[in-house]
């Protein structure tokens, strides 16, 4: 099996579990609490991983990308309540 196939299957399983566990959690928590805990878990796993891998922003953000980021954050704030 090629290396990319194994990586793709692993990603498929991880994304499936990522959607399944919050569904189970909403039986015991409110959906808002489940999302907060999911975000906290992603940050706890993601920040150390990025630090260990040493990822850095290799290119500068253009004006269009900056506007897109700001609009995405505004939509997040407006439509999550």
N, CA, C and O atoms as a printed pandas DataFrame, in Angstrom:
     atom_number atom_name residue_name chain_id  residue_number  x_coord  y_coord  z_coord
0              1         N          UNK        A               1    0.851   -1.175    0.000
1              2        CA          UNK        A               1    0.000    0.000    0.000
2              3         C          UNK        A               1    0.892    1.231    0.000
3              4         O          UNK        A               1    1.870    1.307    0.743
4              5         N          UNK        A               2    0.541    2.188   -0.840
5              6        CA          UNK        A               2    1.318    3.420   -0.902
6              7         C          UNK        A               2    1.194    4.198    0.402
7              8         O          UNK        A               2    0.236    4.036    1.158
8              9         N          UNK        A               3    2.184    5.042    0.639
9             10        CA          UNK        A               3    2.213    5.831    1.865
10            11         C          UNK        A               3    1.031    6.794    1.933
11            12         O          UNK        A               3    0.484    7.019    3.013
12            13         N          UNK        A               4    0.630    7.365    0.803
13            14        CA          UNK        A               4   -0.461    8.328    0.825
14            15         C          UNK        A               4   -1.803    7.661    1.111
15            16         O          UNK        A               4   -2.698    8.291    1.674
16            17         N          UNK        A               5   -1.951    6.403    0.733
17            18        CA          UNK        A               5   -3.210    5.706    0.991
18            19         C          UNK        A               5   -3.390    5.482    2.492
19            20         O          UNK        A               5   -4.476    5.699    3.030
20            21         N          UNK        A               6   -2.331    5.053    3.157
21            22        CA          UNK        A               6   -2.402    4.841    4.608
22            23         C          UNK        A               6   -2.681    6.159    5.326
23            24         O          UNK        A               6   -3.480    6.203    6.262
24            25         N          UNK        A               7   -2.027    7.223    4.892
25            26        CA          UNK        A               7   -2.266    8.533    5.504
26            27         C          UNK        A               7   -3.695    9.004    5.265
27            28         O          UNK        A               7   -4.317    9.582    6.156
28            29         N          UNK        A               8   -4.212    8.763    4.080
29            30        CA          UNK        A               8   -5.590    9.158    3.766
30            31         C          UNK        A               8   -6.596    8.379    4.601
31            32         O          UNK        A               8   -7.574    8.946    5.089
32            33         N          UNK        A               9   -6.359    7.084    4.767
33            34        CA          UNK        A               9   -7.265    6.280    5.587
34            35         C          UNK        A               9   -7.216    6.701    7.049
35            36         O          UNK        A               9   -8.247    6.734    7.720
36            37         N          UNK        A              10   -6.032    7.021    7.544
37            38        CA          UNK        A              10   -5.905    7.498    8.919
38            39         C          UNK        A              10   -6.640    8.828    9.101
39            40         O          UNK        A              10   -7.321    9.031   10.107
40            41         N          UNK        A              11   -6.503    9.730    8.131
41            42        CA          UNK        A              11   -7.213   11.011    8.201
42            43         C          UNK        A              11   -8.722   10.799    8.159
43            44         O          UNK        A              11   -9.463   11.481    8.867
44            45         N          UNK        A              12   -9.181    9.863    7.339
45            46        CA          UNK        A              12  -10.607    9.565    7.250
46            47         C          UNK        A              12  -11.150    9.060    8.585
47            48         O          UNK        A              12  -12.228    9.471    9.015
48            49         N          UNK        A              13  -10.412    8.179    9.232
49            50        CA          UNK        A              13  -10.830    7.659   10.536
50            51         C          UNK        A              13  -10.833    8.772   11.579
51            52         O          UNK        A              13  -11.764    8.875   12.377
52            53         N          UNK        A              14   -9.796    9.602   11.575
53            54        CA          UNK        A              14   -9.721   10.695   12.556
54            55         C          UNK        A              14  -10.871   11.681   12.387
55            56         O          UNK        A              14  -11.475   12.098   13.376
56            57         N          UNK        A              15  -11.180   12.059   11.151
57            58        CA          UNK        A              15  -12.288   12.989   10.932
58            59         C          UNK        A              15  -13.624   12.344   11.286
59            60         O          UNK        A              15  -14.528   13.024   11.771
60            61         N          UNK        A              16  -13.758   11.045   11.051
61            62        CA          UNK        A              16  -14.978   10.350   11.442
62            63         C          UNK        A              16  -15.168   10.349   12.945
63            64         O          UNK        A              16  -16.270   10.593   13.437
64            65         N          UNK        A              17  -14.094   10.076   13.678
65            66        CA          UNK        A              17  -14.169   10.095   15.139
66            67         C          UNK        A              17  -14.416   11.502   15.658
67            68         O          UNK        A              17  -15.110   11.690   16.657
68            69         N          UNK        A              18  -13.843   12.495   14.972
69            70        CA          UNK        A              18  -14.025   13.889   15.374
70            71         C          UNK        A              18  -15.505   14.287   15.276
71            72         O          UNK        A              18  -15.977   15.101   16.071
72            73         N          UNK        A              19  -16.214   13.739   14.341
73            74        CA          UNK        A              19  -17.635   14.023   14.232
74            75         C          UNK        A              19  -18.496   13.150   15.136
75            76         O          UNK        A              19  -19.576   13.564   15.557
76            77         N          UNK        A              20  -18.018   11.939   15.436
77            78        CA          UNK        A              20  -18.808   10.992   16.223
78            79         C          UNK        A              20  -18.783   11.303   17.713
79            80         O          UNK        A              20  -19.821   11.233   18.371
80            81         N          UNK        A              21  -17.623   11.645   18.254
81            82        CA          UNK        A              21  -17.527   11.884   19.692
82            83         C          UNK        A              21  -18.326   13.102   20.160
83            84         O          UNK        A              21  -18.957   13.023   21.215
84            85         N          UNK        A              22  -18.333   14.222   19.435
85            86        CA          UNK        A              22  -19.213   15.317   19.871
86            87         C          UNK        A              22  -20.695   14.939   19.825
87            88         O          UNK        A              22  -21.487   15.428   20.632
88            89         N          UNK        A              23  -21.067   14.074   18.887
89            90        CA          UNK        A              23  -22.456   13.613   18.841
90            91         C          UNK        A              23  -22.793   12.836   20.104
91            92         O          UNK        A              23  -23.877   13.002   20.662
92            93         N          UNK        A              24  -21.876   11.991   20.559
93            94        CA          UNK        A              24  -22.095   11.279   21.819
94            95         C          UNK        A              24  -22.116   12.241   23.002
95            96         O          UNK        A              24  -22.897   12.068   23.937
96            97         N          UNK        A              25  -21.261   13.247   22.956
97            98        CA          UNK        A              25  -21.163   14.191   24.074
98            99         C          UNK        A              25  -22.432   15.007   24.239
99           100         O          UNK        A              25  -22.764   15.406   25.355
100          101         N          UNK        A              26  -23.153   15.264   23.144
101          102        CA          UNK        A              26  -24.363   16.082   23.252
102          103         C          UNK        A              26  -25.505   15.354   23.953
103          104         O          UNK        A              26  -26.521   15.970   24.271
104          105         N          UNK        A              27  -25.355   14.050   24.198
105          106        CA          UNK        A              27  -26.350   13.345   25.010
106          107         C          UNK        A              27  -26.216   13.724   26.479
107          108         O          UNK        A              27  -27.177   13.617   27.240
108          109         N          UNK        A              28  -25.030   14.167   26.879
109          110        CA          UNK        A              28  -24.761   14.478   28.276
110          111         C          UNK        A              28  -24.512   15.965   28.524
111          112         O          UNK        A              28  -24.630   16.427   29.659
112          113         N          UNK        A              29  -24.175   16.712   27.489
113          114        CA          UNK        A              29  -23.875   18.139   27.597
114          115         C          UNK        A              29  -24.753   18.911   26.622
115          116         O          UNK        A              29  -25.350   18.336   25.712
116          117         N          UNK        A              30  -24.821   20.215   26.827
117          118        CA          UNK        A              30  -25.475   21.047   25.821
118          119         C          UNK        A              30  -24.551   21.145   24.606
119          120         O          UNK        A              30  -23.337   21.003   24.754
120          121         N          UNK        A              31  -25.089   21.383   23.421
121          122        CA          UNK        A              31  -24.228   21.500   22.239
122          123         C          UNK        A              31  -23.173   22.600   22.369
123          124         O          UNK        A              31  -22.054   22.449   21.877
124          125         N          UNK        A              32  -23.523   23.702   23.027
125          126        CA          UNK        A              32  -22.558   24.788   23.202
126          127         C          UNK        A              32  -21.388   24.335   24.069
127          128         O          UNK        A              32  -20.238   24.659   23.771
128          129         N          UNK        A              33  -21.663   23.596   25.130
129          130        CA          UNK        A              33  -20.591   23.096   25.991
130          131         C          UNK        A              33  -19.715   22.099   25.244
131          132         O          UNK        A              33  -18.495   22.098   25.404
132          133         N          UNK        A              34  -20.335   21.251   24.430
133          134        CA          UNK        A              34  -19.568   20.271   23.666
134          135         C          UNK        A              34  -18.613   20.965   22.704
135          136         O          UNK        A              34  -17.474   20.528   22.536
136          137         N          UNK        A              35  -19.068   22.040   22.072
137          138        CA          UNK        A              35  -18.203   22.777   21.148
138          139         C          UNK        A              35  -17.050   23.428   21.895
139          140         O          UNK        A              35  -15.916   23.409   21.419
140          141         N          UNK        A              36  -17.327   24.006   23.062
141          142        CA          UNK        A              36  -16.264   24.642   23.848
142          143         C          UNK        A              36  -15.212   23.617   24.248
143          144         O          UNK        A              36  -14.015   23.878   24.130
144          145         N          UNK        A              37  -15.650   22.453   24.719
145          146        CA          UNK        A              37  -14.694   21.412   25.099
146          147         C          UNK        A              37  -13.921   20.890   23.890
147          148         O          UNK        A              37  -12.738   20.567   24.000
148          149         N          UNK        A              38  -14.582   20.807   22.742
149          150        CA          UNK        A              38  -13.901   20.370   21.531
150          151         C          UNK        A              38  -12.826   21.372   21.117
151          152         O          UNK        A              38  -11.723   20.982   20.736
152          153         N          UNK        A              39  -13.148   22.654   21.191
153          154        CA          UNK        A              39  -12.170   23.694   20.857
154          155         C          UNK        A              39  -10.992   23.648   21.818
155          156         O          UNK        A              39   -9.839   23.772   21.405
156          157         N          UNK        A              40  -11.288   23.470   23.111
157          158        CA          UNK        A              40  -10.209   23.385   24.100
158          159         C          UNK        A              40   -9.316   22.180   23.826
159          160         O          UNK        A              40   -8.094   22.274   23.944
160          161         N          UNK        A              41   -9.913   21.057   23.465
161          162        CA          UNK        A              41   -9.126   19.866   23.150
162          163         C          UNK        A              41   -8.251   20.046   21.923
163          164         O          UNK        A              41   -7.101   19.609   21.901
164          165         N          UNK        A              42   -8.798   20.689   20.903
165          166        CA          UNK        A              42   -8.012   20.947   19.692
166          167         C          UNK        A              42   -6.842   21.866   20.001
167          168         O          UNK        A              42   -5.737   21.663   19.498
168          169         N          UNK        A              43   -7.084   22.880   20.830
169          170        CA          UNK        A              43   -5.993   23.791   21.184
170          171         C          UNK        A              43   -4.931   23.080   22.021
171          172         O          UNK        A              43   -3.735   23.299   21.825
172          173         N          UNK        A              44   -5.364   22.227   22.958
173          174        CA          UNK        A              44   -4.404   21.493   23.780
174          175         C          UNK        A              44   -3.544   20.550   22.949
175          176         O          UNK        A              44   -2.375   20.333   23.266
176          177         N          UNK        A              45   -4.111   19.993   21.897
177          178        CA          UNK        A              45   -3.339   19.097   21.041
178          179         C          UNK        A              45   -2.598   19.855   19.946
179          180         O          UNK        A              45   -1.479   19.488   19.589
180          181         N          UNK        A              46   -3.207   20.903   19.412
181          182        CA          UNK        A              46   -2.646   21.588   18.253
182          183         C          UNK        A              46   -1.480   22.502   18.545
183          184         O          UNK        A              46   -0.506   22.519   17.792
184          185         N          UNK        A              47   -1.558   23.262   19.623
185          186        CA          UNK        A              47   -0.493   24.229   19.921
186          187         C          UNK        A              47    0.834   23.535   20.203
187          188         O          UNK        A              47    1.848   23.935   19.632
188          189         N          UNK        A              48    0.877   22.503   21.066
189          190        CA          UNK        A              48    2.165   21.811   21.252
190          191         C          UNK        A              48    2.660   21.118   19.984
191          192         O          UNK        A              48    3.863   21.057   19.731
192          193         N          UNK        A              49    1.722   20.598   19.190
193          194        CA          UNK        A              49    2.126   19.947   17.946
194          195         C          UNK        A              49    2.772   20.943   16.998
195          196         O          UNK        A              49    3.812   20.652   16.407
196          197         N          UNK        A              50    2.169   22.112   16.847
197          198        CA          UNK        A              50    2.763   23.134   15.985
198          199         C          UNK        A              50    4.125   23.577   16.509
199          200         O          UNK        A              50    5.038   23.844   15.728
200          201         N          UNK        A              51    4.259   23.653   17.824
201          202        CA          UNK        A              51    5.541   24.043   18.411
202          203         C          UNK        A              51    6.605   22.980   18.137
203          204         O          UNK        A              51    7.735   23.310   17.779
204          205         N          UNK        A              52    6.246   21.712   18.304
205          206        CA          UNK        A              52    7.215   20.637   18.103
206          207         C          UNK        A              52    7.607   20.473   16.639
207          208         O          UNK        A              52    8.763   20.189   16.325
208          209         N          UNK        A              53    6.648   20.652   15.758
209          210        CA          UNK        A              53    6.937   20.508   14.331
210          211         C          UNK        A              53    7.715   21.704   13.819
211          212         O          UNK        A              53    8.483   21.587   12.864
212          213         N          UNK        A              54    7.520   22.847   14.445
213          214        CA          UNK        A              54    8.256   24.040   14.044
214          215         C          UNK        A              54    7.654   24.734   12.843
215          216         O          UNK        A              54    8.368   25.363   12.062
216          217         N          UNK        A              55    6.354   24.626   12.690
217          218        CA          UNK        A              55    5.698   25.296   11.564
218          219         C          UNK        A              55    5.751   26.800   11.755
219          220         O          UNK        A              55    5.504   27.322   12.843
220          221         N          UNK        A              56    6.075   27.472   10.683
221          222        CA          UNK        A              56    6.076   28.929   10.696
222          223         C          UNK        A              56    5.354   29.409    9.451
223          224         O          UNK        A              56    5.318   28.720    8.432
224          225         N          UNK        A              57    4.791   30.578    9.545
225          226        CA          UNK        A              57    4.125   31.163    8.396
226          227         C          UNK        A              57    5.192   31.544    7.381
227          228         O          UNK        A              57    5.997   32.444    7.620
228          229         N          UNK        A              58    5.191   30.856    6.249
229          230        CA          UNK        A              58    6.256   31.034    5.271
230          231         C          UNK        A              58    5.993   32.177    4.305
231          232         O          UNK        A              58    6.910   32.631    3.621
232          233         N          UNK        A              59    4.782   32.637    4.242
233          234        CA          UNK        A              59    4.481   33.736    3.335
234          235         C          UNK        A              59    3.670   34.782    4.079
235          236         O          UNK        A              59    3.024   34.492    5.086
236          237         N          UNK        A              60    3.715   35.979    3.577
237          238        CA          UNK        A              60    2.963   37.047    4.221
238          239         C          UNK        A              60    1.494   36.958    3.815
239          240         O          UNK        A              60    1.160   36.410    2.764
240          241         N          UNK        A              61    0.646   37.492    4.643
241          242        CA          UNK        A              61   -0.789   37.475    4.367
242          243         C          UNK        A              61   -1.123   38.681    3.495
243          244         O          UNK        A              61   -0.775   39.814    3.825
244          245         N          UNK        A              62   -1.803   38.422    2.379
245          246        CA          UNK        A              62   -2.194   39.505    1.481
246          247         C          UNK        A              62   -3.424   40.217    2.038
247          248         O          UNK        A              62   -4.047   39.752    2.992
248          249         N          UNK        A              63   -3.759   41.335    1.437
249          250        CA          UNK        A              63   -4.918   42.111    1.879
250          251         C          UNK        A              63   -6.204   41.307    1.726
251          252         O          UNK        A              63   -7.056   41.334    2.614
252          253         N          UNK        A              64   -6.354   40.594    0.617
253          254        CA          UNK        A              64   -7.557   39.785    0.405
254          255         C          UNK        A              64   -7.675   38.692    1.461
255          256         O          UNK        A              64   -8.763   38.428    1.972
256          257         N          UNK        A              65   -6.548   38.056    1.785
257          258        CA          UNK        A              65   -6.579   37.016    2.808
258          259         C          UNK        A              65   -6.915   37.607    4.172
259          260         O          UNK        A              65   -7.660   37.005    4.945
260          261         N          UNK        A              66   -6.374   38.773    4.467
261          262        CA          UNK        A              66   -6.665   39.433    5.733
262          263         C          UNK        A              66   -8.133   39.789    5.867
263          264         O          UNK        A              66   -8.732   39.607    6.927
264          265         N          UNK        A              67   -8.717   40.304    4.775
265          266        CA          UNK        A              67  -10.144   40.631    4.790
266          267         C          UNK        A              67  -10.966   39.358    4.977
267          268         O          UNK        A              67  -11.956   39.357    5.709
268          269         N          UNK        A              68  -10.561   38.289    4.323
269          270        CA          UNK        A              68  -11.265   37.015    4.476
270          271         C          UNK        A              68  -11.210   36.491    5.900
271          272         O          UNK        A              68  -12.202   35.974    6.414
272          273         N          UNK        A              69  -10.059   36.621    6.537
273          274        CA          UNK        A              69   -9.916   36.178    7.928
274          275         C          UNK        A              69  -10.816   36.999    8.839
275          276         O          UNK        A              69  -11.502   36.450    9.701
276          277         N          UNK        A              70  -10.814   38.317    8.649
277          278        CA          UNK        A              70  -11.644   39.194    9.484
278          279         C          UNK        A              70  -13.123   38.880    9.279
279          280         O          UNK        A              70  -13.872   38.802   10.253
280          281         N          UNK        A              71  -13.555   38.698    8.036
281          282        CA          UNK        A              71  -14.959   38.388    7.776
282          283         C          UNK        A              71  -15.352   37.031    8.347
283          284         O          UNK        A              71  -16.474   36.868    8.827
284          285         N          UNK        A              72  -14.455   36.060    8.302
285          286        CA          UNK        A              72  -14.739   34.754    8.902
286          287         C          UNK        A              72  -14.911   34.870   10.410
287          288         O          UNK        A              72  -15.793   34.231   10.983
288          289         N          UNK        A              73  -14.080   35.674   11.054
289          290        CA          UNK        A              73  -14.208   35.868   12.502
290          291         C          UNK        A              73  -15.491   36.612   12.853
291          292         O          UNK        A              73  -16.141   36.297   13.850
292          293         N          UNK        A              74  -15.858   37.599   12.036
293          294        CA          UNK        A              74  -17.112   38.322   12.265
294          295         C          UNK        A              74  -18.302   37.371   12.118
295          296         O          UNK        A              74  -19.227   37.406   12.929
296          297         N          UNK        A              75  -18.281   36.524   11.090
297          298        CA          UNK        A              75  -19.361   35.554   10.904
298          299         C          UNK        A              75  -19.419   34.581   12.075
299          300         O          UNK        A              75  -20.502   34.199   12.517
300          301         N          UNK        A              76  -18.267   34.185   12.570
301          302        CA          UNK        A              76  -18.225   33.298   13.735
302          303         C          UNK        A              76  -18.901   33.944   14.931
303          304         O          UNK        A              76  -19.689   33.305   15.629
304          305         N          UNK        A              77  -18.591   35.214   15.166
305          306        CA          UNK        A              77  -19.171   35.908   16.311
306          307         C          UNK        A              77  -20.661   36.175   16.132
307          308         O          UNK        A              77  -21.420   36.123   17.100
308          309         N          UNK        A              78  -21.085   36.460   14.908
309          310        CA          UNK        A              78  -22.488   36.794   14.670
310          311         C          UNK        A              78  -23.404   35.575   14.687
311          312         O          UNK        A              78  -24.528   35.649   15.185
312          313         N          UNK        A              79  -22.937   34.472   14.154
313          314        CA          UNK        A              79  -23.836   33.340   13.928
314          315         C          UNK        A              79  -23.690   32.209   14.928
315          316         O          UNK        A              79  -24.322   31.167   14.757
316          317         N          UNK        A              80  -22.885   32.373   15.964
317          318        CA          UNK        A              80  -22.777   31.316   16.965
318          319         C          UNK        A              80  -23.699   31.544   18.148
319          320         O          UNK        A              80  -23.756   30.712   19.054
320          321         N          UNK        A              81  -24.416   32.646   18.158
321          322        CA          UNK        A              81  -25.319   32.903   19.288
322          323         C          UNK        A              81  -26.742   32.546   18.956
323          324         O          UNK        A              81  -27.629   32.700   19.796
